[in-house]
């Protein structure tokens, strides 16, 4: 479940949950040794795939990408 204070800029709760899943997966991969560059590529590719699904077109919006990268700690 997505915490109430997390906002990735998706239009629906289901979209927020889907993006949160991408964030969690990226964190797990980072914990397993994935480089930051590969982690970024994973996130971008995952958001692209999500955006191709009906009702999730906004997944590649700049605001969504920035929120994801902020959640992953890339903007310190």
Biopython code that builds the backbone (N, CA, C, O; Angstrom):
import numpy as np
from Bio.PDB.StructureBuilder import StructureBuilder

atoms = [
    (1, "UNK", "N", (0.838, -1.182, 0.000)),
    (1, "UNK", "CA", (0.000, 0.000, 0.000)),
    (1, "UNK", "C", (0.882, 1.243, 0.000)),
    (1, "UNK", "O", (1.884, 1.301, 0.712)),
    (2, "UNK", "N", (0.510, 2.217, -0.786)),
    (2, "UNK", "CA", (1.260, 3.460, -0.876)),
    (2, "UNK", "C", (0.938, 4.324, 0.330)),
    (2, "UNK", "O", (-0.227, 4.493, 0.690)),
    (3, "UNK", "N", (1.966, 4.866, 0.947)),
    (3, "UNK", "CA", (1.761, 5.753, 2.092)),
    (3, "UNK", "C", (1.020, 7.008, 1.657)),
    (3, "UNK", "O", (1.165, 7.468, 0.525)),
    (4, "UNK", "N", (0.230, 7.551, 2.563)),
    (4, "UNK", "CA", (-0.573, 8.731, 2.248)),
    (4, "UNK", "C", (0.244, 9.943, 1.829)),
    (4, "UNK", "O", (-0.243, 10.782, 1.071)),
    (5, "UNK", "N", (1.459, 10.046, 2.301)),
    (5, "UNK", "CA", (2.257, 11.241, 2.016)),
    (5, "UNK", "C", (3.083, 11.123, 0.730)),
    (5, "UNK", "O", (3.797, 12.062, 0.382)),
    (6, "UNK", "N", (3.004, 10.010, 0.029)),
    (6, "UNK", "CA", (3.744, 9.852, -1.217)),
    (6, "UNK", "C", (2.851, 10.269, -2.374)),
    (6, "UNK", "O", (1.724, 9.792, -2.507)),
    (7, "UNK", "N", (3.365, 11.164, -3.207)),
    (7, "UNK", "CA", (2.608, 11.619, -4.379)),
    (7, "UNK", "C", (3.549, 11.608, -5.570)),
    (7, "UNK", "O", (4.478, 12.412, -5.656)),
    (8, "UNK", "N", (3.296, 10.686, -6.487)),
    (8, "UNK", "CA", (4.124, 10.579, -7.680)),
    (8, "UNK", "C", (3.547, 11.348, -8.858)),
    (8, "UNK", "O", (4.146, 11.369, -9.934)),
    (9, "UNK", "N", (2.393, 11.981, -8.673)),
    (9, "UNK", "CA", (1.802, 12.766, -9.747)),
    (9, "UNK", "C", (0.932, 11.972, -10.700)),
    (9, "UNK", "O", (0.555, 12.463, -11.764)),
    (10, "UNK", "N", (0.612, 10.741, -10.316)),
    (10, "UNK", "CA", (-0.284, 9.942, -11.149)),
    (10, "UNK", "C", (-1.721, 10.405, -10.896)),
    (10, "UNK", "O", (-2.014, 10.990, -9.854)),
    (11, "UNK", "N", (-2.600, 10.144, -11.838)),
    (11, "UNK", "CA", (-3.963, 10.655, -11.761)),
    (11, "UNK", "C", (-4.883, 9.803, -10.894)),
    (11, "UNK", "O", (-5.948, 10.267, -10.487)),
    (12, "UNK", "N", (-4.487, 8.560, -10.605)),
    (12, "UNK", "CA", (-5.333, 7.670, -9.822)),
    (12, "UNK", "C", (-4.517, 6.996, -8.726)),
    (12, "UNK", "O", (-3.288, 6.959, -8.772)),
    (13, "UNK", "N", (-5.228, 6.468, -7.746)),
    (13, "UNK", "CA", (-4.574, 5.715, -6.682)),
    (13, "UNK", "C", (-3.895, 4.472, -7.263)),
    (13, "UNK", "O", (-2.790, 4.114, -6.857)),
    (14, "UNK", "N", (-4.562, 3.823, -8.210)),
    (14, "UNK", "CA", (-3.966, 2.646, -8.852)),
    (14, "UNK", "C", (-2.652, 3.021, -9.543)),
    (14, "UNK", "O", (-1.688, 2.258, -9.496)),
    (15, "UNK", "N", (-2.613, 4.181, -10.177)),
    (15, "UNK", "CA", (-1.391, 4.658, -10.811)),
    (15, "UNK", "C", (-0.297, 4.922, -9.799)),
    (15, "UNK", "O", (0.865, 4.584, -10.025)),
    (16, "UNK", "N", (-0.675, 5.531, -8.676)),
    (16, "UNK", "CA", (0.293, 5.782, -7.603)),
    (16, "UNK", "C", (0.884, 4.464, -7.112)),
    (16, "UNK", "O", (2.092, 4.361, -6.899)),
    (17, "UNK", "N", (0.029, 3.460, -6.934)),
    (17, "UNK", "CA", (0.498, 2.145, -6.479)),
    (17, "UNK", "C", (1.432, 1.496, -7.496)),
    (17, "UNK", "O", (2.434, 0.887, -7.121)),
    (18, "UNK", "N", (1.108, 1.624, -8.770)),
    (18, "UNK", "CA", (1.949, 1.044, -9.816)),
    (18, "UNK", "C", (3.338, 1.686, -9.815)),
    (18, "UNK", "O", (4.349, 0.992, -9.923)),
    (19, "UNK", "N", (3.379, 2.996, -9.694)),
    (19, "UNK", "CA", (4.674, 3.700, -9.671)),
    (19, "UNK", "C", (5.430, 3.363, -8.391)),
    (19, "UNK", "O", (6.649, 3.195, -8.415)),
    (20, "UNK", "N", (4.722, 3.265, -7.290)),
    (20, "UNK", "CA", (5.367, 2.873, -6.034)),
    (20, "UNK", "C", (6.034, 1.503, -6.180)),
    (20, "UNK", "O", (7.121, 1.277, -5.649)),
    (21, "UNK", "N", (5.385, 0.605, -6.892)),
    (21, "UNK", "CA", (5.980, -0.713, -7.146)),
    (21, "UNK", "C", (7.290, -0.612, -7.911)),
    (21, "UNK", "O", (8.230, -1.363, -7.648)),
    (22, "UNK", "N", (7.349, 0.314, -8.853)),
    (22, "UNK", "CA", (8.586, 0.538, -9.608)),
    (22, "UNK", "C", (9.678, 1.051, -8.678)),
    (22, "UNK", "O", (10.830, 0.625, -8.770)),
    (23, "UNK", "N", (9.318, 1.956, -7.792)),
    (23, "UNK", "CA", (10.282, 2.514, -6.839)),
    (23, "UNK", "C", (10.827, 1.412, -5.932)),
    (23, "UNK", "O", (12.035, 1.324, -5.713)),
    (24, "UNK", "N", (9.945, 0.583, -5.413)),
    (24, "UNK", "CA", (10.377, -0.509, -4.536)),
    (24, "UNK", "C", (11.290, -1.465, -5.289)),
    (24, "UNK", "O", (12.317, -1.889, -4.759)),
    (25, "UNK", "N", (10.926, -1.804, -6.513)),
    (25, "UNK", "CA", (11.768, -2.708, -7.315)),
    (25, "UNK", "C", (13.144, -2.094, -7.550)),
    (25, "UNK", "O", (14.156, -2.790, -7.466)),
    (26, "UNK", "N", (13.189, -0.806, -7.840)),
    (26, "UNK", "CA", (14.472, -0.136, -8.058)),
    (26, "UNK", "C", (15.316, -0.136, -6.788)),
    (26, "UNK", "O", (16.535, -0.293, -6.851)),
    (27, "UNK", "N", (14.676, 0.038, -5.644)),
    (27, "UNK", "CA", (15.409, 0.007, -4.374)),
    (27, "UNK", "C", (15.983, -1.386, -4.115)),
    (27, "UNK", "O", (17.119, -1.518, -3.659)),
    (28, "UNK", "N", (15.209, -2.407, -4.402)),
    (28, "UNK", "CA", (15.687, -3.787, -4.216)),
    (28, "UNK", "C", (16.875, -4.058, -5.126)),
    (28, "UNK", "O", (17.871, -4.643, -4.700)),
    (29, "UNK", "N", (16.769, -3.637, -6.372)),
    (29, "UNK", "CA", (17.874, -3.838, -7.310)),
    (29, "UNK", "C", (19.126, -3.085, -6.866)),
    (29, "UNK", "O", (20.240, -3.591, -7.004)),
    (30, "UNK", "N", (18.944, -1.891, -6.339)),
    (30, "UNK", "CA", (20.088, -1.127, -5.831)),
    (30, "UNK", "C", (20.729, -1.858, -4.652)),
    (30, "UNK", "O", (21.953, -1.922, -4.542)),
    (31, "UNK", "N", (19.893, -2.406, -3.778)),
    (31, "UNK", "CA", (20.417, -3.161, -2.632)),
    (31, "UNK", "C", (21.189, -4.403, -3.078)),
    (31, "UNK", "O", (22.078, -4.879, -2.372)),
    (32, "UNK", "N", (20.842, -4.917, -4.248)),
    (32, "UNK", "CA", (21.532, -6.103, -4.770)),
    (32, "UNK", "C", (22.754, -5.737, -5.602)),
    (32, "UNK", "O", (23.392, -6.607, -6.194)),
    (33, "UNK", "N", (23.081, -4.433, -5.646)),
    (33, "UNK", "CA", (24.310, -4.016, -6.308)),
    (33, "UNK", "C", (24.152, -3.360, -7.659)),
    (33, "UNK", "O", (25.156, -3.073, -8.312)),
    (34, "UNK", "N", (22.933, -3.111, -8.108)),
    (34, "UNK", "CA", (22.751, -2.450, -9.400)),
    (34, "UNK", "C", (23.342, -1.036, -9.339)),
    (34, "UNK", "O", (23.136, -0.312, -8.364)),
    (35, "UNK", "N", (24.065, -0.659, -10.369)),
    (35, "UNK", "CA", (24.659, 0.677, -10.408)),
    (35, "UNK", "C", (23.562, 1.736, -10.523)),
    (35, "UNK", "O", (22.442, 1.437, -10.938)),
    (36, "UNK", "N", (23.887, 2.957, -10.157)),
    (36, "UNK", "CA", (22.925, 4.050, -10.237)),
    (36, "UNK", "C", (22.478, 4.279, -11.679)),
    (36, "UNK", "O", (21.295, 4.516, -11.925)),
    (37, "UNK", "N", (23.400, 4.212, -12.627)),
    (37, "UNK", "CA", (23.044, 4.388, -14.041)),
    (37, "UNK", "C", (22.062, 3.311, -14.503)),
    (37, "UNK", "O", (21.091, 3.609, -15.198)),
    (38, "UNK", "N", (22.317, 2.065, -14.116)),
    (38, "UNK", "CA", (21.407, 0.983, -14.488)),
    (38, "UNK", "C", (20.064, 1.123, -13.783)),
    (38, "UNK", "O", (19.022, 0.791, -14.347)),
    (39, "UNK", "N", (20.092, 1.610, -12.562)),
    (39, "UNK", "CA", (18.858, 1.835, -11.820)),
    (39, "UNK", "C", (18.009, 2.897, -12.528)),
    (39, "UNK", "O", (16.795, 2.739, -12.654)),
    (40, "UNK", "N", (18.636, 3.955, -12.981)),
    (40, "UNK", "CA", (17.919, 5.004, -13.713)),
    (40, "UNK", "C", (17.312, 4.436, -14.987)),
    (40, "UNK", "O", (16.156, 4.718, -15.304)),
    (41, "UNK", "N", (18.079, 3.641, -15.718)),
    (41, "UNK", "CA", (17.559, 3.029, -16.948)),
    (41, "UNK", "C", (16.404, 2.085, -16.660)),
    (41, "UNK", "O", (15.436, 2.039, -17.418)),
    (42, "UNK", "N", (16.498, 1.336, -15.576)),
    (42, "UNK", "CA", (15.410, 0.449, -15.176)),
    (42, "UNK", "C", (14.135, 1.247, -14.904)),
    (42, "UNK", "O", (13.058, 0.885, -15.377)),
    (43, "UNK", "N", (14.261, 2.320, -14.149)),
    (43, "UNK", "CA", (13.098, 3.148, -13.806)),
    (43, "UNK", "C", (12.483, 3.749, -15.066)),
    (43, "UNK", "O", (11.267, 3.685, -15.248)),
    (44, "UNK", "N", (13.296, 4.326, -15.928)),
    (44, "UNK", "CA", (12.771, 4.946, -17.143)),
    (44, "UNK", "C", (12.067, 3.922, -18.030)),
    (44, "UNK", "O", (10.993, 4.198, -18.565)),
    (45, "UNK", "N", (12.664, 2.748, -18.188)),
    (45, "UNK", "CA", (12.043, 1.699, -19.008)),
    (45, "UNK", "C", (10.738, 1.225, -18.370)),
    (45, "UNK", "O", (9.759, 0.980, -19.075)),
    (46, "UNK", "N", (10.719, 1.095, -17.063)),
    (46, "UNK", "CA", (9.507, 0.650, -16.367)),
    (46, "UNK", "C", (8.393, 1.675, -16.496)),
    (46, "UNK", "O", (7.235, 1.307, -16.694)),
    (47, "UNK", "N", (8.725, 2.949, -16.388)),
    (47, "UNK", "CA", (7.714, 4.008, -16.553)),
    (47, "UNK", "C", (7.199, 4.040, -17.988)),
    (47, "UNK", "O", (6.013, 4.282, -18.216)),
    (48, "UNK", "N", (8.077, 3.798, -18.951)),
    (48, "UNK", "CA", (7.655, 3.736, -20.356)),
    (48, "UNK", "C", (6.651, 2.607, -20.566)),
    (48, "UNK", "O", (5.622, 2.795, -21.215)),
    (49, "UNK", "N", (6.957, 1.427, -20.010)),
    (49, "UNK", "CA", (6.037, 0.287, -20.134)),
    (49, "UNK", "C", (4.699, 0.596, -19.469)),
    (49, "UNK", "O", (3.643, 0.280, -20.016)),
    (50, "UNK", "N", (4.745, 1.206, -18.303)),
    (50, "UNK", "CA", (3.511, 1.547, -17.597)),
    (50, "UNK", "C", (2.684, 2.535, -18.399)),
    (50, "UNK", "O", (1.460, 2.418, -18.461)),
    (51, "UNK", "N", (3.348, 3.513, -19.016)),
    (51, "UNK", "CA", (2.641, 4.548, -19.774)),
    (51, "UNK", "C", (1.907, 3.983, -20.987)),
    (51, "UNK", "O", (0.990, 4.621, -21.505)),
    (52, "UNK", "N", (2.291, 2.818, -21.437)),
    (52, "UNK", "CA", (1.619, 2.192, -22.581)),
    (52, "UNK", "C", (0.317, 1.498, -22.175)),
    (52, "UNK", "O", (-0.468, 1.092, -23.031)),
    (53, "UNK", "N", (0.097, 1.365, -20.878)),
    (53, "UNK", "CA", (-1.122, 0.742, -20.374)),
    (53, "UNK", "C", (-2.253, 1.770, -20.338)),
    (53, "UNK", "O", (-2.010, 2.944, -20.061)),
    (54, "UNK", "N", (-3.478, 1.343, -20.612)),
    (54, "UNK", "CA", (-4.612, 2.272, -20.542)),
    (54, "UNK", "C", (-4.700, 2.907, -19.152)),
    (54, "UNK", "O", (-4.511, 2.238, -18.136)),
    (55, "UNK", "N", (-4.983, 4.177, -19.129)),
    (55, "UNK", "CA", (-5.181, 4.959, -17.898)),
    (55, "UNK", "C", (-3.897, 5.308, -17.157)),
    (55, "UNK", "O", (-3.967, 5.872, -16.065)),
    (56, "UNK", "N", (-2.740, 4.998, -17.700)),
    (56, "UNK", "CA", (-1.476, 5.324, -17.036)),
    (56, "UNK", "C", (-0.544, 6.137, -17.930)),
    (56, "UNK", "O", (0.667, 6.151, -17.709)),
    (57, "UNK", "N", (-1.091, 6.808, -18.927)),
    (57, "UNK", "CA", (-0.279, 7.543, -19.901)),
    (57, "UNK", "C", (0.627, 8.588, -19.258)),
    (57, "UNK", "O", (1.676, 8.920, -19.810)),
    (58, "UNK", "N", (0.235, 9.105, -18.104)),
    (58, "UNK", "CA", (1.011, 10.157, -17.445)),
    (58, "UNK", "C", (2.282, 9.640, -16.782)),
    (58, "UNK", "O", (3.050, 10.432, -16.235)),
    (59, "UNK", "N", (2.521, 8.341, -16.816)),
    (59, "UNK", "CA", (3.680, 7.757, -16.138)),
    (59, "UNK", "C", (5.006, 8.316, -16.649)),
    (59, "UNK", "O", (6.005, 8.269, -15.931)),
    (60, "UNK", "N", (5.037, 8.837, -17.857)),
    (60, "UNK", "CA", (6.288, 9.399, -18.384)),
    (60, "UNK", "C", (6.328, 10.921, -18.280)),
    (60, "UNK", "O", (7.250, 11.550, -18.799)),
    (61, "UNK", "N", (5.341, 11.520, -17.618)),
    (61, "UNK", "CA", (5.373, 12.970, -17.417)),
    (61, "UNK", "C", (6.596, 13.345, -16.584)),
    (61, "UNK", "O", (7.040, 12.576, -15.732)),
    (62, "UNK", "N", (7.122, 14.507, -16.836)),
    (62, "UNK", "CA", (8.298, 14.984, -16.101)),
    (62, "UNK", "C", (8.052, 14.972, -14.601)),
    (62, "UNK", "O", (8.932, 14.568, -13.841)),
    (63, "UNK", "N", (6.886, 15.401, -14.159)),
    (63, "UNK", "CA", (6.585, 15.457, -12.724)),
    (63, "UNK", "C", (6.649, 14.070, -12.091)),
    (63, "UNK", "O", (7.129, 13.922, -10.968)),
    (64, "UNK", "N", (6.172, 13.066, -12.799)),
    (64, "UNK", "CA", (6.207, 11.693, -12.276)),
    (64, "UNK", "C", (7.650, 11.207, -12.200)),
    (64, "UNK", "O", (8.075, 10.663, -11.181)),
    (65, "UNK", "N", (8.396, 11.405, -13.275)),
    (65, "UNK", "CA", (9.810, 10.968, -13.262)),
    (65, "UNK", "C", (10.581, 11.647, -12.144)),
    (65, "UNK", "O", (11.346, 10.994, -11.433)),
    (66, "UNK", "N", (10.391, 12.947, -11.979)),
    (66, "UNK", "CA", (11.107, 13.674, -10.926)),
    (66, "UNK", "C", (10.711, 13.168, -9.542)),
    (66, "UNK", "O", (11.567, 13.031, -8.668)),
    (67, "UNK", "N", (9.427, 12.888, -9.331)),
    (67, "UNK", "CA", (8.976, 12.383, -8.030)),
    (67, "UNK", "C", (9.595, 11.019, -7.736)),
    (67, "UNK", "O", (9.974, 10.737, -6.599)),
    (68, "UNK", "N", (9.696, 10.179, -8.760)),
    (68, "UNK", "CA", (10.301, 8.857, -8.575)),
    (68, "UNK", "C", (11.777, 9.000, -8.221)),
    (68, "UNK", "O", (12.253, 8.360, -7.284)),
    (69, "UNK", "N", (12.489, 9.816, -8.947)),
    (69, "UNK", "CA", (13.915, 9.970, -8.685)),
    (69, "UNK", "C", (14.166, 10.643, -7.336)),
    (69, "UNK", "O", (15.161, 10.354, -6.672)),
    (70, "UNK", "N", (13.274, 11.528, -6.938)),
    (70, "UNK", "CA", (13.390, 12.121, -5.599)),
    (70, "UNK", "C", (13.161, 11.057, -4.534)),
    (70, "UNK", "O", (13.892, 11.007, -3.544)),
    (71, "UNK", "N", (12.155, 10.205, -4.723)),
    (71, "UNK", "CA", (11.882, 9.139, -3.765)),
    (71, "UNK", "C", (13.067, 8.180, -3.651)),
    (71, "UNK", "O", (13.310, 7.613, -2.586)),
    (72, "UNK", "N", (13.796, 8.003, -4.738)),
    (72, "UNK", "CA", (14.964, 7.120, -4.735)),
    (72, "UNK", "C", (16.216, 7.809, -4.227)),
    (72, "UNK", "O", (17.268, 7.179, -4.118)),
    (73, "UNK", "N", (16.117, 9.086, -3.916)),
    (73, "UNK", "CA", (17.245, 9.812, -3.327)),
    (73, "UNK", "C", (18.235, 10.356, -4.326)),
    (73, "UNK", "O", (19.366, 10.668, -3.954)),
    (74, "UNK", "N", (17.844, 10.484, -5.605)),
    (74, "UNK", "CA", (18.763, 11.014, -6.599)),
    (74, "UNK", "C", (18.892, 12.534, -6.537)),
    (74, "UNK", "O", (19.855, 13.093, -7.062)),
    (75, "UNK", "N", (17.936, 13.204, -5.905)),
    (75, "UNK", "CA", (17.995, 14.666, -5.743)),
    (75, "UNK", "C", (18.283, 14.946, -4.271)),
    (75, "UNK", "O", (17.364, 15.034, -3.458)),
    (76, "UNK", "N", (19.532, 15.080, -3.943)),
    (76, "UNK", "CA", (19.913, 15.302, -2.545)),
    (76, "UNK", "C", (20.312, 16.728, -2.330)),
    (76, "UNK", "O", (20.666, 17.109, -1.215)),
]
sb = StructureBuilder()
sb.init_structure("model")
sb.init_model(0)
sb.init_chain("A")
sb.init_seg("    ")
for serial, (resi, resn, name, xyz) in enumerate(atoms, 1):
    if name == "N":
        sb.init_residue(resn, " ", resi, " ")
    sb.init_atom(name, np.array(xyz, "f"), 0.0, 1.0, " ", f" {name:<3s}", serial, name[0])
structure = sb.get_structure()
